[in-house]
Each structure stands twice: as C-alpha cells, then as structure tokens.
Amino acid sequence: MTDVKDWVRLERRFDASIAMVWRMWTEPTLFSAWYGPKGFSVPVAEMDLEIGGTRKICMEMQTPDRTMTMWFTGVFKEISAPHRLRYTESMCDPDGNILTPQAMGMPPGTPDITEVIVDLSEDGGQTVMVMTHVGVPAGSAGEGGWSQAFEKLAETLAEA
C-alpha cells in the first residue's frame, strides 16, 4: 500500500456509535440494508466472521427488462472489533467460484482479487469511517458505487 492515491479511499462521519457502524459491516441482515449503489438490493449476504472465514454477497437490480445480479466473494483477513475490518473481494458466480473481471466485462488490468479495509474511530460522539478499496482506482465506477452505498448507510443509521 505505497501509492494510496490510486485506490479508492473514502472517509465518512456518522451520527452513530462505533458499535452500531461495526454491526452494519459485520451482521448480514444489517449489511444487506445499505450495501450497494442506489437501486441495488442485497438478497444474499453470507458472512463467516472469523479470520479465514468467507463472505459471499449478491447485489441485484430490477429493471423493466431484466434482473441484473452481481456476486462477490472474499476472505476475512483482519477482524479487530470494533475498529478494523479487512477482507478480500472478487467477482464470483452464485456458488462462490471466482470469476475473472474480464469475464464480467471489466476493463483489462482489473485485478482478480481486491482488498477492502474499514477503519472506525470515535470522535465527539460520532463514528469516523475510513474505507480503502485497494485495487479499485480512485475516480472509477467502483468509487461511485461506494459513495452511493455510504449515502444509504447514513440513511439506514439515521433510521436506526
């Protein structure tokens, strides 16, 4: 992680406890309530929250013509509740078999495995979240998707 500017790094501040923001990332039902860009739902969120445990997520968007689904899998690399979560992420099929990004129509050079790092801290009764997605370029559609998801996260936390 020497050239952070080439990766998505987003910081958000939430009016919620660090424990609640941690739960939003680590409890499948809560994660499903906010994850993904606007217009997407999460019908599947499976998480074996332990080092080496796997996660499998399905994002889905209904359009008048069809249903678009995207599957992701990964492995938890670091779990330091409630301050740090680190996991890998790859595109996969519904059975969790990793697919190449090119097979999914992504541009050449897109890595097969990326890494998501979530750092949480408390500040003045609020939670500061810094999310870094290593392997996803800043300014990409991936960054836009994360930004929309974090807007949904803020709305979900406000309703909690």
Sequence and secondary structure as in RCSB ss.txt:
>XXXX:A:sequence
MTDVKDWVRLERRFDASIAMVWRMWTEPTLFSAWYGPKGFSVPVAEMDLEIGGTRKICMEMQTPDRTMTMWFTGV
FKEISAPHRLRYTESMCDPDGNILTPQAMGMPPGTPDITEVIVDLSEDGGQTVMVMTHVGVPAGSAGEGGWSQAF
EKLAETLAEA
>XXXX:A:secstr
   GGGSEEEEEEESS HHHHHHHHHSHHHHHHH SSTT EEEEEEE  STT EEEEEEEEE SS EEEEEEEEE
EEEEETTTEEEEEEEEE TT  B  TGGGT  TT  S EEEEEEEEEETTEEEEEEEEETS TTSHHHHHHHHHH
HHHHHHHHH 
